[in-house]
Amino acid sequence: MKRIKIGSAMAIMIAVFAMIVEPALACGPFTIDPVFGFGKHGEYPLKDYVDGKVGMVPNSYGRISLFVFYRYLTDNPVPKKDQSETARALRDRIGGGYSPGDVNEGELTPKEDSGAETEWLSERKKVLEGDAKVGTDRSLKEDYGYYTNCLQDSFRNATKTLRMRESENRKPEDIKSWLRAQDAVFSNCEENGTLPEDVGAGAPEWLRFDRQYQIASAHFYREDYEAARKEFERISAEKQSPWADVSEYLVARTYIRQASLLGGGEGESANRAEENRLLESAAAALKKIASESSNSNYSEPAKRLLGLVRYRQDPDGRAVELSKMLTSEKPNPNIYNDLTDYIWLLDKLEWKASNVAYASNYEGDIEPRLFLKYYPEKIFDGGLTDWLLTYQSIDGYEHALKNWESTKSIEWLLAAISKAKKDAPEVEKLIAAAKSVKKSSPAYLTANFHAVRLLEQSRKIAEARELSTKLLSGLPENTTIAAKNRLFEQRLDFDETIDEFLEHAQLTPTAFLWSDDFTETGSSLKQEGELQAWESRKMFGTHASRHFNSGLPLSIWLAAAQSKELPDYLKDFLARAGWMRAFVLRDSAMERSFATLVNKHSPAFREYFEPYMNSRSPIAKEAAALRFIARYPVLEPYVESHWGRMSSDPKSIDSNRGNWWCNEYAVLGDADRPAFVTESLYKIGLREHSKLKALGEGASVFSGRVLEFANRNPRSPDTPELLHLAVRATRYGCHDANTGKNSKAAFDLLHRRYPKSRWTAETPYWYGGK
């Protein structure tokens, strides 16, 4: 069973109210790819994001990231004292793991670890021989889940107390008695163990007090809360006991823990009346501690624990309270817990909204939580919760617009313009307002990005280009890499020269994600072999690749591959793709031009490309070209985005990423004509693109060309090998209607005409298509 990790210190016991189920991971293999901007959370390093380097914030960001953005939009930045804990809450929400810029930062290190347990065992062994049974997690009754029963603080406190007793020069036999009793306490963490024995009549007072506390704690861990409560109440009444104050606090804890274990699915109690009674008792005990001066050590913890009780008793009311607390201008020493609990309460609200949707026979493809119409009216008060849900929503334009028109606030301007479409009501006013946002504002980039988007959608290209130029020529100093990437991709449609286009086509990765990294935690390339070189490289993004592949003719590819704007590794990409496209389209002039560039910029491919370059006769040259394609399954007539298939050997068959080219995986689709491309050139590019798609999948195109060559050149010494390679390609490449036909034709021709060839012996089967 996957361990359930709870993020909030204050809300540790909330886990038993509503078990947190992590998404099941699909079976591998998994791949790692670069991303040019996160879609689910703020940019790394998180400490910079929380400090105000928010960049451009999409609607898809999670709520802690949007909370940070909201604070800055409302001119109420996260106080310096609260930033590290806010970043920790964000990091825990994301899921931990590798965070560029956050590694080894103590203030962002998760506070719950197993070190205290290990330290306790080590300290204990110095005094008492033998092993002790320790654990932390206890199974839930009549359930497959479990909760953390003995927290790491339990082991820290035991270690601290042991050292204190030793420093007080207590008798060795009394210390051992204390340790045996503490072993009994911890034996109840995972399942019911033993209870500590009462001390004898002649035991020293310190040991008697400690034993009372140990017995009470053992009852607590055994889930015998009535007995534990009586013991803690008895201890709290003995004011001379060093455990009196904490025992008074722990009386309330027994009520809360007992109530928590009554919880049913999604936090709904199986015995609501009993749960309310226990929580009311806890609240009364905590209020007493919070208000009395005699127990000042536990006044603040009691106030925090009251928040937990409030969370359970009135989730909606607690969410309102937390919303106000989290938007206060004053520093909040409990912001980690308050923020985490607030987000969990919104998760509960989201779950209820989904239930409302499905109860009304919702059958859409979009998650119902993204529609405001399924949420209760009372949340739409213009505050934090209203803004967060609206900013993330699908149907929130009219509501956001109404709030902006009544407040003229920057946060509601962004909520509205980020959802606006070109024909939306009042869109011109939104664009004008966005253009007037000051450069110093945290909303500047996001607002103007959407203004450019709407202008482009409205075909006001000159105005969109002018605004885009203004943005890129004067970016704020704290502009994030991701924000620059988004502006670069947007700018591609407006570039007026090929060099401008190539400058904006190159994006800088902000992180590297494994395909099972659903939370976008991020990873490093330090263990990824040849990929390590890409950690500091710029790459073509998806939008640039779409432009190349769908509408730019080979003549522009050639100019791009010769431009000083591109590094050699991207010229390698363009050269190989250009040569492949020219060969497949039978454009001999372009094939020759690109061949020179492949020979110059693609040294990893020379083993099979040099024979092609050095061939004198047309027959030998064509055979070498076909062999080159067959021996490098990584080749395709498309400009790849990211690093393409560079994460595998270019000569190997790759079962995960496709071989040669697969039209369904290629970066295709519509793309507007960039300003620097004439209409006549664009039409040529569209024709090349259409012709390439019509030819079919790479395995079919390649095997068809081999069959042509074989039928024209039956006596060529290269023909048997090429026929073998054609059959192999039909096995490992993408299939279409011609794949199986070509495979059988190549197989039959090879076996009939060259029965004694080694290539025939290596080709025992042919492979059908779909």
N, C-alpha and C positions, 0 to 999 in steps of 0.2 A: 504494500500500500504506500502511495506517495504521502510523505509527511505534509501536514497542513501547517504552513508557516504564517504566523500572525504578525502583522506589522506594527500595531500600536501597543505600547507598553500598558497604557491604561485599559485598552480593550482586549487584553489577553483572554479574559474569561468570556468575551463575546463569541469566541469561536464555538463554544458549545451551544450558543443560541442559534447560530446559523453556520453550519459547516461550510467552509470555503472549498469548493471543488475546482481544482485546476484543470484546464483543458487537456484531454488525452492527446498524447503526441502520436502522430502517424508514424508508421514504420519507415525507416530510411530506405535508401541512402539519402542524405541531405547534402545540399550544396550551399556554398557561401557566395554572396554577391555584394557588390558595393551599393550603397544608397547615397543619394545626394541631398537628402533632407528627410527628417523623421516625419512620419504621418501620425504617430500616436502620442508623442510627448516632446517636451522641450529639448533643445540641442545640448549636447555635451560641450564643455563640462557643465554639469548641472549647477554648480556654485555660481558660474557666470550668468546662466539663465535666470536664476533666482535673484541675482544682483542687478538684473535689469537688461541684460543683453538678450532680449527676447526675439529679435530678428523679425521674421514674418511668421505669423501664427495662423495655421489653417484651422478650419472647423473640426477637423478630425482629431485634434489634440485631446488628450485625456483631461479630466477635470482639475487635477492638481496643477498641471501646466497652465490650464486656462485660468485657474484661480490666481496664479502668479501674474499672468498677463492682465487680469482684471484689476489687481492692486495697482499696477503701474498706469493702466488706462485712467483710473479714477484719481490719479495724482496722490496715491496713498501707498507708496512703495513698501515692500516687505522690509521691516526694520533690520538693521545690521545684526542685532542680537538674535533675530529669529531666522536668519537666512540659512544657517547650517542645518537646523532642525527641519526647516521647510524642504531643503534639498534632500535630506535623509528620507523624509516622508515620500517625496517624489521618487527617489531611487528605490525605496522599498515597494512602492506601487508598481514601478516598472518591473521589478523582479530581481534587482541586484545584478551580479555578474560584472563583466568588463565595462568600465565607463572611462573612456579617454579623458584624461585630465583629472579624474576623481580617484585614481588608484592611489592607495596608501594615504589617503586623507583621513586622519583620525576622526574628524567631526562627522564624516559620512560613513563610518564603519558601523555596520549593524551591531546593536548593543547586546543582542542575545546570542551567545555562543556556548560551546561545551567546555571552555577553559576552566570555569569555576568547578565543575564536577571533577575534572582531572586533578586540579589543585587540591581539592578536598581529600581525594583518595591518597595523594602523595603525602599530605600533612598527617593524615590519620595513621598511615603505615609507619611513621616514625615512632609512634607510641604503642600501637596495638598490632600484633602479628596476625597474619591471616587476611583473607580477602573479605570484603564487605559487598553486600548486594545493593547496588544503586541503580536507579533508572529515573526517567522523567515522565514518560507518557503512560496514560491509563486508558484502557478501552472504555467506550461508552456502553452502558448496559442496553441490550437488545438493539445494538447498532454495530455497523462495521467501522465506525469512526473512532477517534480517540482525541484526547486533549492533553495538554501539558499540565501535569499535576504538580510536579516538583520543579519549579523554575530555577534558573541558575542562581538567582539571589539566595535561594535556600542553602545552596552549597557554599556561597560566599559568606553568608552569615554564620554557618557552622564553622568554617575555617577561622573566621575572625574571632568567634567565641572561644574556640579551642586555644588559639594563640594567647588570648587574653587570660584565660585560666592558667595557662602555663606560666605566663609572665607574673602572675600573682603568687607563684610558688605553692600552688596547691599540692596536696599529697599525691604521689604517683598512683596509688590505688584508687583515689577518688577520680583522678583524671581518666583512668581506664574505665571506671564505672560510668562516667559521663559519656565516654566514647561508645561503650556497648549500648547504652540507651539511645545514642544518636544513630547507631547502626539500625536499631529497631525502628526508629522514626523513618529512615529512608527505605526500609524494607517494605513500606506501604505505598511507595510511589507508583509502582506498576500494578500491584495487586495487594490484597490484604496480607500483611506479614504479621509480625509480633508487636506487642505493646511494650514499652519500657516498664521495667519493674519499679515499684515504689521503693524509695530509699528507706533504710532502717531508721529507728528512733534516734539513734546517736549520730546521724549524718550531719555534716556541717550545713549551716543555713544556705550558703550559696548553692550547694548541690541540691538542697531541697527545692529552692526556687527554680533552678534550671530544670529539675526533673518534672516539676509541675508543667512547665512550658513544653518540655519534650513530649509528655503524655498528651497534652492538648493538641500539639501539632500532629502526632501520630493519628489521633482520632480524625483530624481534619483530612489528612491524606487517605485515610481509610473510607472517606465519604460518610463517616458517622458524625454528621454535623450537629445533631442535638447534643451528643456527648461532648464534642469539641467546644460548642458554645458554652455549655455549663462550666467547663474547665477554664476557658478564657475569662468568663465572667468572674469566677472565683479568684483568678490571678489578678484581674484588674482591681478587685476590691482590696487586695493587699498592697497598699501604696508603698511599702518598704521593698517590695519585689522589683528588681530591675526590669522585669517583663510586664509591669502593670500597664504602662502607656500603650505599648504595642498590642497587648492582649485586648484592651478596650477597642482598638482599631480592628483587630481580627475578629471580634464578635460580629461586626458588620460584614466582614469578608465571608464568614460562614453562611450568613443569610444569602449573600450574592451568589456564592458558589452553589448552594443548595437550589436556589432559583434557576440558575443557569442549567443545571442538569435536568430540569423539568422541560426544557425546550424541545420543541418538535421541529419539523421541516420548515425551512426558510425563516427560522426565528419565532414561529408561532408556537405558543406553549400548549402542551398536551393537557395541562391543568392550570388554566389561566388564573382562576381565583386563588389557588394556593401560591402561584408565582407572585401575584400582586401582593398578597399578604406578606410574603418573605421580603419583597422589595421595599414595601412600606416600612417594615421593621429595620431593614438596612438603612433606609433614608433617615429614619428617626435617630438611629445610633450615630450616623455620620454627621448629621446636623449638630448633634450635641458636641461631638469632638471638634467640629469646625468652629464652634462658637465659644468654647471654653478655653481659658488661658492656661489651665493646669496641664493641658496636654498639647502644648504648642508644637512639639516635634511632629505630631501627626495631623495638625490642623490643615496644612496644604494638601497632603495626600488624601485626607478625608474629603476635601472640596473636589479634588479630581475624581475620586471614586463616586461622589454624588452625581457627577456628569454621566458616569456609566449607568447608574440607576435610572437617571432621567432618560438616557438613551433607550433603555428597555421599557420604561413605563409609558413614555409619550414620544415615540420616534419623530413624529412630525414637529412637535413642539421643540424638541431638542435640536432639530435641524435649523429651526428659526433662530434659536439661541446661539448656536454655533456660527451661523451665518453672520450674525451681528458681532460676535466676538472676533471672528476671523477678519472682519473688515474694520476693526477698531484701529485707530492710529497708534495706540499704545503697544509696546512690546508685549508679547505673550509667551511667558516661559513654558507654557504647556502646548505650544502650537503644533508640535509633532502629533500629540494625541488628539487634539481638537480637530486638526485638519484631516487626520486619518479617519476619525469617527464620523466627521461630516461627510466625507466621500463615501463611506460605507452606508450612511443613511440615504444618500442620493442613489446608491446602488439598490437599496431596498425600495425606494420610490420608483426607480426604473423598472424593477421587477413587478411592482404593482401595476404600473402602466402597461406592461406587456400582458399581464393577466386580463386587464380591461380590454385590450385589443383582441386577444384571442377569444375572450368571452363574446365578442361581437363578430365572431367568425372571420377574423383577419386572416388573409391568405397571401399577403404581399411578399415580395422577395427582400424588401428592405426591413431591417429590424424595427419593430413597432416602437421601441424606446426612442427613436429619432423623430417621432411625431408628437408635437405638443398637445394635440387634441386628446391624447389618452391620459394626460396628467390632470390632477385636480386643479380647479380654478384658483384656489387659495395661494398657490405658489407664484402666481404671476403678479408680483407686487413691485416689479422694477428693480429688485435687489439682486444680490449675488446669485442665489439659486435660480431665479428667473433668467438672468443673463446667461449663466452656464448652460442651462438646458436649451435656451433659445439659440445660442451660438452653435450648438452641436446639431440642432434640429434640421429636418428636411422641410417642414411646413411653417417655419417661423418668420417668413419675410414680412407679412402684414403686421404681425405683433411687434417685430423689431422696428419696423417703420413707424408705427404708431408711437412707440416709446421714444424714438429719436425725435419725432416731430414735437412731442410734448416736452422733451428735456434738452434737446440739441446737444446731448452728451456724446463724447467721442466713443464710449463703449457701445452705445446703441447705434451709432453711425456704422461702426464696423460690423455689428450683428446684422444690420440691414443690408449693407452693400455687399457683404460676403455671400448673401443669398440671392441677390438681385440678378435677374435676367434682363436681356436688352430691352424687352418690351414691358418690364415691370412698372407699376405706377410710381411716379415721382423719381424715376431713375436718374433723370438729368440733374435734379437737385442733389441727389446723393453723390454723383460724380463731381459736381461743383464743390460740394463740401469736402470731399476727399482730397481734391486738388488744393484746397486751402489749409490742409493740416500742416502744422509747422514741422520742419525737419527735425527738431529736437523732440518731437512727440514719439512715444513708443508705438503709436498707431501709424506713423508716417509710411512705412514700407507696405504694410498690409493694406491700408486704405488706397494708396496709389496703385498698387498691383491690381486691385479689383477695378479701379477706375480705368486702367489700360485695358483690362479684360473686357469690360463692358463697351468701351469705345471700339475695340476691334470687332466684337460681336455685332455692333451696329454699323460696321463697315466705315467707320470714321477713321480710316487708316492714318491719314496725315496727323490728326489730332492725337491718336494713340502713339504714333512714332515720336511726336514732339514730347509727350509726357514721359515715354520710355527713355528717351535721350536725356531728359532732365534728371530722371532718377539715377541712371547709370553714371552720369557725369559728376554727380555730387552725392555719393552715398555717405550716410552718417558713419562716423568713425567706428561705432560698435556694430556695424552690419555683420551678421553671421555669414558663414560660408554657405549655409543652406539658403539663406535669403538671396544671396548673390546668384546662386545656381538657378533659383526660380525666376529671377529677373532676366538672367541670360537666356533661359529657354523661351521665355515670353518674347524676348527681343528678336529671336531668330526670324520671325515672320516679317520684321520691319527692316532688316539689315540691307543696306544699299550697295555694299561691295562684298566680294567673296571673302576678303580678309576679315571684315567685320563679322561676317557669318561664321567663319572658322574660329575667331576669337570667342564668340558666344556659344559655339557648339561644344567647347571643352569645359567640362564641369569637374569640380573637385569633390571627391567622396567625403562625406561627413562621418560615415561608419561602414562597417561590413557586417552583414546579417546572415546567419544560417537560415535555411528555408523553414526550419521548425521554430524559429525565434518569433513567436506570435506577439510578444510584447515589445519587440524592437530593443532588446537589451543591448545588442551589439557585441562584436567580438574583435579579436586582433588577428592580423595576418602573420604574426611572428612564427607560428608553427605550420605555415601553409606553403612551404617550399618555394617554388618559382613565383607564387603570387605575392611574395613579400615585396617585390619591386613595385607593385601597384599601390602600395600604401601611400606613396607620395606622388602618384601620377594623376594627371588630369585625363578624363575619358569623355567619349561621346555619350551624351544622354540619349534617352529614348526619342525625344522630339527631334533631335538632330539626325539620328539614324532614320527616322521616318521620312524626313525631308529628303535625305540622300536616296533612299530606296524607292520612294513612290513618285517623285516628281523632278529630280535633278538628273539631267542626261549625263552620259559618260564623259562628255567633253568637260563638264564642270567637275566631275570626279577627278579627272586628270589634272585640271588646274589646281584643285585642292591638294592633291597628292604632291604637287610641286611647290606649294606655297611655303614660305618661311614661317607662317603662323603655326604650323603643326610640328610637333616633335617627331623624331624618326619612328617611334613605335606606332604612332597613329598613321603615319605615312605607310607603314607596313600593312596596317589594316586596309587602308584605301587601295593600295597597290594590288594586294591579293584579290580583294573583292572586285576591283575594276577589271583585272585580268580575267577572272572567272566569268563575270557578266559579259565581257566582250567575247570570250570563247563560246559561251552558251548561246549568245545571240548571233554568232558567226560574223562579228564585226572585226575583220582581220586587221584593219588599220589601228583600231583602238587596242586590239590584242597585242600588237607589236609595241605600241607606246607604253602600255602598262607592263609589258614583259621587262623592259629596261628598268622600271622602277622596282619590280619584284626582285630582280637580280641585285639591285642596290640596297634595298631596305629590308629584305626578308632572308637574312642569313640562315635562319633555322630551317628553311625549306630548300636549301641549295642542293641537297643530295639528289633529289629527283627533278629539280628545276634546271640545273646546269645541263643535263643531257638535252633538254628541250632547247635551251639557248644555243647549244653547240651543234644541233642537228642541221645538216645541210639540205637534205632532201625533204620535200613536203610530206612524204609518207612517214619518214622517220620522225619528223617534227610533230605530226599529228599523234603518232603512237606515244611519243614522249609526253605530250600534253595530257593524253588520256591516262597514262601511267601516273603522272604527277597528281592528277585529280584523285585517282583511285588510292594512291598510297597516303594521301593526307585527307582523311574524312572531315577534318576541321574546315576545309575549304567550302566557301559558299559565295554566291554572287550578290550578297547583301553586305552592306556596311554594318558591322556589329556594334551594338551599344555596350557600355561597360568594358569588360575585358573579353567578351565573347566566350570562346571555349578554350581560353588560354590556361584554364585550370587543369587541363589534361594534356597528355602527350598528343601533339598534332597528328602523329602517325597511328595512334591507337583508336580502336573502335570504342566509342563511348556510349554505353547503354543508357546514360542518364540525360544527355544533352542533345541527342540526335546526331546524325552523321551526314556529311555533305550538306545539303540544305533541305529544309522542310518548310514549305510555304506557310504552314499553320503556325510555326514558331518564329518566322521572320518578322522583323519590325516593319510592318506595312501599315496600310490604312491611309486615310485622307490627310493631307497636309496642305495648308495654304501656300501659294507661290510666294517665295521670298522676294522682297522688293528688287534685289539685284539680278534676278533671273527674268529675261524677256519672255513674253508670252509664247513666242515661237519655240524657244529653247525648252520651255516648260512642257509644251505639247510633245516634243521629242522625248523628254524624260517620261512622260505618262505613257507614251507608246512603248518605250522600252520596258517599263514596269509591267504593262498589260501583257506584252508578248512573253515575258519571263514567267508570269503567273500561268499563262495559258499552256506553257510547255509541260507543266506538271511538277511533281516532286523530283528532288535531285537524283535519287536512285533510278527513276524511270528515264530521266533525261540522259544521264550518264550511260546506262545500259543500252539505250537506243542509239547513242553516238557510237558505242563500241560495235554494235551489230552492223551499223553502216560501214564502219572501217573494215570489219571482218569480211563483209560481202564484197567490198571493193578490193581488198588486199588479202586474198586467201593464202598467199605464199609468204607474206611478211613473217619473219621470225617472232615478231611481237604479238601476233594475233592470238595464239593459244593463251598466253598469259593475260591478255586483255579480256578475253572471254571469261576466264576464271575470275578475274577481278570484277567483271560485270555481274556475275552470279552472286559473288560475295556482297556486292553493294545492294542487291535486291533483298538480301537477308537483313542487313543492318540499317538500311536507310528507310525513310518514310515511304509508304506505299500509296499508290493511286491505281486507277483502273488498268494502266499499262504495265505495272511493275511485274505482276505474275507472268504476263505474256512474254515480256522481254526476258525474264529469268529463264523460262522454259526454252525460248528460242536460242538463247546463248548457250544453255546447257546442251541442247540437242546438237547444235552446230559444233560445239567443242568435242563431244563424244563421237559424232559421226565422222568429222573431218580429221581429227587429230587424236585417234584412239590411243596412241603410244606416248603422247606427250606427258611429262610430269605434271603439267597443269590439269590435265584430264583426270589423273589419279587423285589429285587434291580437290577435285570437284565432284563428290559423290551424289550431291542432291541439288535440286533447284528449288526455288522458294516462291510460293504463290502470293498473289496480292490480296487486296481486300475484297 
